[in-house]
Amino acid sequence: MASAAFAPNVDRLRPATAPSPERLRAIGDMQAFLARTHPQTPAEALRLLRNAYPDMPLSVRVAACGLAA
């Protein structure tokens, strides 16, 4: 049986810029929310997401709006 010290570390294998699976799922949920609410501007979309997902970081809400570079 291999020791825990040699267990693969998934976070270490993922590039630093790649979002975690949880964040990808949250972004998908937010995009579905925006598709249902039809905001007229990016500012309105961000406001709606801030109200609906207050615990998510701004960077995730921005990515959900398609504004991330």
Secondary structure by P-SEA (a helix, b strand, c coil): ccccccccccccccccccccaaaaaaaaaaaaaaaaaccccaaaaaaaaaaacccccaaaaaaaacccc
